[in-house]
Amino acid sequence: MYIKGDGRKHRDHLRLIERMMRDSLATQLQRCKSMLQGFQILKAYPMVGDFLAYQFITDINYSTLTDFSEMEFTVPGPGARDGIHKCFESIGELSPRDVIRTMADIQNQQFVRLGLRFRSLWGRPLQLVDCQNLFCEVGKFARCAHPDVGGLAGRTRIKQKYRIDPRPLRYWFPLKWEINHLLLDGESRIKQHEASRPI
C-alpha cells in the first residue's frame, strides 16, 4: 500500500517513482497489447488521474518501449474541454472525446473544403493527441483574444508568458516515425540555399 509521506509533494513523487521501479513498470508496459491497457496500469497508481495517465502513456509511446496506435483513444484534458466549449455553441449528444475523434477523422476533408494547405509532417496526419492539444491551445488563445468568452473553468489568465528565445529550434521526432532523415534533408536544403545567396 502506498502511503503519503510528510506532505512534501516532491518526496511523494519520488516515492511513487520508487514504487514504479520496484513494480518493474517498464516491463509491464512493454508487455501491454494496447495503449488502453498501459493507460489502465498507470492510472492505478496513486496521484495519477485519467489525464496524467494518458499523457504518460502517450509520452512513453514516443519511445521504443511500446508501439501502440496513437489513434486508439484519447482523454481530453481540462484545457481541451475548455477549447471545445469555446469553439461550439453546442456539441449535442457528443462527448469531448467524440469531438476530438471526429476532428481527426475528417481533417483532410475539411482542409479541402476550406482551401487550406496543411503542412503535415511529410504526410503524417494529425493524431488524436494532436487534436486534443489543438483544442487546448485554442482555449488559451481565446482566453487572451476574447476574455469576454467564458470557458468551462472560468479561467482568464495564462499561467506562463511567452518569452522570446533567439536560439534556433532543433526539431527531432520519435525514431519510430521514420521522418528524421527528411528533417535533416530539409535542413541541408535550407543551408545550401543560404550558402548560395549573394552577400
C-alpha positions in Angstrom: 0.0 0.0 0.0 1.3 3.4 -1.0 1.3 5.8 2.0 1.9 9.5 1.5 4.9 10.8 3.4 5.3 14.1 5.1 3.1 16.1 2.7 6.1 17.3 0.6 4.9 16.9 -3.0 8.3 16.2 -4.5 9.0 13.5 -1.9 5.7 11.8 -2.7 6.6 11.9 -6.4 10.0 10.3 -5.6 8.3 7.6 -3.6 5.9 7.0 -6.5 8.8 6.6 -8.9 10.5 4.2 -6.4 7.3 2.1 -6.3 7.1 2.1 -10.1 10.7 0.9 -10.4 10.0 -1.8 -7.8 7.0 -2.9 -9.8 9.1 -3.2 -13.0 6.6 -0.8 -14.6 8.6 -0.6 -17.8 8.4 -4.3 -18.3 4.7 -4.3 -17.6 4.1 -1.6 -20.2 6.3 -3.4 -22.7 4.0 -6.4 -22.4 0.8 -4.5 -23.0 -1.2 -5.3 -26.1 -2.9 -1.9 -26.3 -2.4 1.7 -25.3 -5.6 1.4 -23.2 -4.0 -1.4 -21.2 -0.9 0.7 -20.5 -3.1 3.6 -19.5 -5.0 1.5 -17.0 -1.8 0.3 -15.4 -0.6 3.9 -15.0 -3.9 5.1 -13.8 -3.9 2.6 -11.0 -1.1 4.4 -9.3 -1.8 7.0 -6.6 -1.7 10.6 -7.7 -2.2 9.6 -11.4 -5.6 10.6 -12.7 -7.1 10.0 -16.2 -5.4 12.9 -18.0 -2.0 12.4 -16.4 -2.1 8.6 -17.2 -3.0 9.5 -20.8 -0.1 12.0 -21.0 2.3 9.4 -19.5 1.3 6.6 -21.9 1.5 8.9 -24.9 5.0 10.1 -24.0 6.1 6.6 -23.3 4.7 5.5 -26.6 7.0 8.0 -28.3 9.9 5.8 -27.1 10.8 2.4 -28.5 9.5 0.7 -25.3 6.0 0.4 -26.8 4.4 0.7 -30.2 0.7 1.4 -29.8 -1.6 3.1 -32.3 -1.9 6.8 -31.5 -5.5 6.7 -32.9 -6.7 4.1 -30.3 -8.2 6.6 -27.8 -7.8 10.0 -26.2 -8.5 11.6 -22.8 -9.5 15.3 -23.2 -7.8 17.4 -20.6 -9.4 20.4 -18.9 -7.8 22.7 -21.5 -9.1 20.8 -24.4 -12.6 20.6 -22.9 -12.4 24.4 -22.4 -11.3 24.9 -26.0 -14.1 22.7 -27.4 -16.6 24.7 -25.3 -15.3 27.9 -26.9 -15.5 26.5 -30.4 -19.0 25.2 -30.4 -22.3 26.6 -29.1 -23.4 23.0 -28.5 -21.9 19.6 -29.2 -25.3 18.0 -28.7 -25.1 14.3 -27.6 -21.4 14.1 -28.4 -18.7 14.0 -25.7 -15.5 16.0 -25.9 -13.8 12.7 -26.8 -16.2 12.3 -29.7 -15.5 15.8 -31.0 -11.7 15.1 -31.0 -12.2 11.8 -32.8 -14.4 13.4 -35.4 -11.8 16.2 -35.9 -9.1 13.6 -36.5 -11.3 11.5 -38.8 -12.4 14.3 -41.1 -9.3 16.5 -41.1 -8.4 16.0 -44.8 -12.0 16.6 -46.0 -12.1 19.9 -44.0 -8.7 21.1 -45.3 -10.0 20.6 -48.8 -13.4 22.2 -48.1 -11.7 25.3 -46.5 -8.9 25.5 -49.1 -6.2 25.0 -46.5 -2.8 23.7 -47.4 -2.0 21.9 -44.2 1.7 21.4 -43.8 1.8 17.9 -42.2 4.9 16.1 -41.1 5.7 14.6 -44.5 2.2 13.0 -44.8 1.7 12.1 -41.2 -1.8 13.2 -40.3 -2.9 14.8 -37.1 -3.3 12.1 -34.4 -5.9 12.1 -31.6 -3.4 13.6 -29.1 -2.6 16.4 -31.7 -6.3 17.3 -32.0 -6.6 17.2 -28.2 -3.7 19.6 -27.9 -5.1 21.9 -30.6 -8.3 22.4 -28.7 -6.2 23.2 -25.6 -4.2 25.8 -27.5 -7.5 27.3 -28.9 -8.7 27.7 -25.3 -5.5 29.5 -24.3 -5.6 31.9 -27.4 -9.3 32.6 -26.8 -8.6 33.4 -23.2 -6.3 36.3 -24.3 -8.1 37.4 -27.5 -11.6 37.0 -26.3 -11.6 37.3 -22.5 -15.3 38.0 -22.6 -16.0 34.5 -23.8 -16.3 32.3 -20.7 -14.8 28.9 -20.6 -15.8 25.9 -18.5 -13.3 26.6 -15.7 -13.8 30.4 -15.7 -10.0 30.9 -16.2 -9.0 34.3 -17.6 -5.2 34.3 -17.3 -2.4 32.4 -18.9 0.0 30.8 -16.4 3.2 31.4 -18.4 4.0 34.4 -20.6 5.8 33.8 -23.9 9.5 34.8 -23.8 11.4 35.1 -27.0 14.4 32.7 -27.2 16.7 33.8 -30.0 18.3 30.3 -30.3 17.2 28.3 -33.4 14.9 25.4 -32.8 16.3 22.0 -33.4 13.5 19.5 -34.2 13.8 15.8 -33.6 10.9 13.3 -33.8 10.4 9.8 -32.3 12.6 7.4 -34.2 9.6 5.1 -34.9 8.0 7.8 -37.1 10.9 7.4 -39.5 10.9 11.0 -40.6 14.1 12.4 -39.1 16.1 11.8 -42.3 13.5 14.0 -44.0 14.1 16.7 -41.4 17.8 16.5 -41.9 17.4 16.7 -45.7 15.2 19.8 -45.2 17.9 21.5 -43.1 20.6 20.6 -45.7 18.5 22.2 -48.4 18.0 25.4 -46.3 21.8 25.6 -45.6 22.5 25.1 -49.3 20.0 27.8 -50.2 21.5 30.2 -47.6 25.0 29.5 -48.9 24.1 30.2 -52.5 22.5 33.6 -51.7 24.6 36.6 -52.8 26.2 38.6 -49.9 
